[in-house]
Structure formats: structure tokens, C-alpha cells
Amino acid sequence: MKPYVVAAIFARGGSKGVPRKNVRPFAGKPLIAYAIEAAHASKLIDRVIVSTDDAEIAEVARRCGAEVPFVRPSALAQDDSPEWMAWQHAIRTLHGNDGPRPWDVFVCVPTTSPLRKVEDIDACISKLLSGDADIVITVRNAERSPHFNMVTLNERGVAHLVIPPQRATSRRQDAPAVFDITTVAYAARPSFVLSATGMFQGVVQAVVVPTARALDIDTELDFRVAELLLQQQLESHP
């Protein structure tokens, strides 16, 4: 039997870095549309839902083809609300509404990485289903390394490497490879999400995605750069 996979997109109304970013026009469509379309494009995903506390976001999400089967409680939509708790709320609520049908995979597809490709999402799902991970995340090659060019400052302002090397390292290429977590996609076992309070309490595996597809929109500059990159892609592949 085909695994049952549910994709969830979490979009609260009170974003501060880029106000109303989830419904803001991005290269001609609301930003949230790109996450919804990417999830629908996956042949592995059976259902696409949006978790939001905001009526406008809910309406835009429905127009873009997603379900909005519940309203996220305002307590889970604050600046300091852990998104992990919103994940748990979505899983519990859908399980309560849908009855005993078991999920095999819960997929989070954030709105903030509109340059992702569907194969990035599918790679996370496939890795989760084929191994023993509790959650599969997406990462990209880091621009800085705590072994080579990231420092802390002590009380006298003296700089020290975050992780001092075991032997002298003169080139970044000689330092251990490190990666940045991205917001391209997360695929997890629902039972793990419900039983844990954070992803690193379980077995975490990763899919490496190209930096060009991993831009995370958190500021106005991010928004403008991502929009420019997407427009260039559309012009080069009409």
C-alpha cells in the first residue's frame, strides 16, 4: 500500500521581518502559492493543508488549492511560539478529525523557500521512508565554518575559533564540512513529532540542496533577492 503523506504549510498572519509576507505578491503570485504548488506537484503527497490563524491567508490558501481544515490557535501563532508545537497541533487536530487512518509521513513545506523544486521535497520523503530516520531535513553548504572562520569573543574582546581544530587548518577546504539548515522541506514521522519537543531528540538525516534553491526569506532584502532570482529563472526557461 502506498504510504499516506500529508504536507502542511504553516503561515501565521503576524510576520514581522516582512509584514504580510505569506500573501504578498511574489513574482505575480502570493508567496504562499509557491509552497502549495510545490506540494501539489509531488506525486508522493496525498493531501496539502495550511495551518494559519489569519482569515486572509486562509482564503488565499484555498484559492491556491490547499485545504484549511482548522484555525490555528492564536497562542501558537505568536512571534515566540515554537513552530514544533504548531506541527503537533496540526497532527493532533487532523487525527481527531479524520479518525484512525494512520499517517506515514508528515511534511512541512515552509512558505519562505519559494525557489525549491519538487524533487527537494520528494527526496526528503523518500529518505525518510527508506531508512530509520525520525526526521529528514534539508541543508545547504555553509558559507562559514566554526572550525575555520567563525569566532567568539571573550570578555577582553579576544577572538577564538568556535571549534578549535585538532590540527592546524590553513584552508577552509581542510576543515570538516558543515551545513546550514534550510527551510526547503522537512519530512518526519508523525509519531516522532508528537512524542518529542524538538527535532534533534531523534535520528536526523539530511538532504543537501543547492544554495540557489535554498534562499530563506526573512527580510525585505531576502524577499527582493529571491524575487529577482525567480524572475531570472522564469525568463531563461519560459
N, C-alpha and C positions, 0 to 999 in steps of 0.2 A: 504494500500500500504506500502511495506517495506520502511523504512527510507533510504534515499540516503546518504551514508557515504563515505567521501574521506579521505584517510590517506596521509599525506605529511611528507617527511623526508628532513630535512634541513641540507645540508652538504657543507660548504664552503671550498675552497682549502687552505686557509691561516691559518690553525690552528697552534697555537704557542706552547702550552704546550706539545703536541705530534705531531710533524710535519707529515703531510700527513696521519693522523690517520684514516681518513674515508676509505682510500683504502689500508691501511697497513694490511698485513696478520695477522689474529687473529684466532688462533687455526685452521689454514688451509684455512680460507676464508677471503675475505676483510671484515673489520669491518662493513661497511655499509650493507653487505649482511644479517646480523642478524636482523637489523631493517626491511629490505624489506621482509624477510621470515616471520617474526612475523606478519607483517601487512597482508600479503597474507594468513596466516593461519587463520585469523579471518573470520568467516562466516558473520560477521556484516558489513565488509568493502567491498565496491564495486569497489574502484579504489585506486591504490597506485602510487603516483608521488614523484619525487625527485626534490627539488629546489637547484640548485648549480650554481656557477659561473665558475666552473672548468671543462674543457673538459675531463680530465681523469676520474674524479668522475662520470661525466655523462655517459661515455662509460661503466664503471664498473657497474653502476646502471642499465643500460639497459640490460647488460649481466645477471644480477641477477634478472631480471623480472620486474623492475619498469619502468614507463613512465618518460621521461624527456621532458615535453611539452614546456618548455621555458628555457631561460638562465636568471639566477638571475642577476640583475644589480650589477656592482662592488660596487656601493655606499651602497648596502645592504649586502655586504659580507666582511666588514672591522672588525677589532678587536673590535671597539666601536659601531658597527651597532646593534641597538636593534633588537633582533630576532622577536619581535612582528611586526615590520614593514615588515619583510620578510614574516610573516604569512599573513599580509594584502595584500602584493603584490601577493602572490600565489593565494589567494582567488579572488582578482580582475581580475587577468590575466586569470584564469580558467573560471570565469564567463563570461569574454569577449569572450573567445574562444569557449565556449560551448553553449552560448545562454542562454535562460531564465530558463533552468532546475534548480529548487531550490535545494540547499543542505540542509540536516537536521543536519548533524554533520561534523565538521572539526576535524580531529585527527592528532596531531603531535606525531610522533614516533621518538625520538632522536636516533642518532647512538650510543650515549655514554653509553647506558644501555643494553649491549648485553645479560645480564643474565635474562632479563624479560621473562615472559611467556605470551602466547597469552591471557590467562584469565585475566591478568592485564589490557590489552588494552580493552577487551570486558567489563570488569567491569566499566571502565570509560564511555564507550559509553552507556551502559545500565542505569547507574545512571543519565547521562545527559538526556536521553530520557524519563526517568520515573519521573523526578522531575522538579523543577523550577530553577535549576542552570543555570548560563550563561556559566560556565566552570567547568569541573571536573579535578582535578589534582591528582597526585599520591604522597603519603607521606610515610615516614617510621618513626618508633620510634626514637626520637632524643637521641644521646648519652649524651648530655649535656643539662642542663636546665637553662634558665635565672632566674628562681626562686630559684635555689639551688646551682649550681656550675659553673655559668658563671658570670664574674665580669667586671666592668670598673675600670679604674684607674684615679683618679683626678690629678690635677696639682702637688700635693705633692707625687704622687705615691701610695696613699692610695686606697685599693681595696674596692669596694662596689658591692653588687649584682646588676645585670642588672635590675631586677624587685624585689624590696624588698617585702618579704612576709607580708601578713596581720597579720600572727601569726608565732611564732617560728616554723621552719621546720628543723628537725634533720635528716630526711631520705629523699632521693630523691623520694621514692615512695609516700611520703606525699605531694609533690609539684604537681601542676596542670600538666597534661600530655601535652607534647609538641612534635612536629613532625618536621622532616626535609622534605622540598620539594625535590622530586627526579626527575630524567629525564626519568622515565619509560614510561610515556604517559600523554598526555593532550587531553581532548575532549571538544570542545567548539561549541557554536552556531556561524555559520559564521557571522550572522548579528551583534553579540556582538563584535567579533574581529574587524570588520570594523568600528564600532562606538566608540570603546574605545581606549585608549592608553596604557592600561596595565590590567592585569587580575583582580587585586583587585578593579577595578572600578565596578565590577559586583558581582553577587552572586557566591561565590566559594565553591564548595563541594569537598570532597577528598575521595580517595580510599587508604586504608592502605595496603602496600605491605611488604612482609618480607624483612629484611635487606639484606639477601643473594641474593635477586633478584634486589636490588636497587643500586648496586655499580655504581658510575658515573665516567667514565674515563675522567680525566682532566690532569693527569700527567703520566710520564713514569711508576712510581710505580703503579698507578691505573691500567694501561694497563697490566702490568705483573701479578698483583694480580688477575685481572679479568680473564685473560687467564688461569692462573693456576686453578682457581675455575671451569671454564668451562671444562677444560680438565679432572679434577677430576669427574665432573658430567658425562661426556661422558664415562669415564672408568667404573663408577659404574652403568650406565644404557646404555650398548652398544646397 
